[in-house]
Amino acid sequence: MKIQDIKVLSDDQLADELAKQKKSQFNMRFQKATGQIEKTHRVNEVRKDIARIRTVLRTKQAQA
């Protein structure tokens, strides 16, 4: 997910996307522990997406 895509989302959409990404990260953590994960690079991508979403949320709250 690119930062430009994240910036156009509303606060509610950002919160939903954050919850979805956290759930995905949780599931991947278990897959990695059991050796079932195939796309190991996706773990880092999800972690960075979560950070991007949190950054945009904080900047929007600071502007308000």
Steps between C-alpha positions, in 0.01 A plus 500: 500500500643835399496812716296688238229234523495525877481881516172513304318268743277636775569438869244218516644334194849531645387338824339214307810452287721504809289229663513292182877532474550411867286189457701406194824550693369282783409218262836521323682481831336163569567378147866592537526323835354179357699521177194537278570849364596511132550872438734601780556848355134578562568515877722806455258662257211471746713639782592802290138551391394510865766762570386710203137489610591596858712789372216639289254462789732691734559782253125536444441513877775757545344724234159482666 
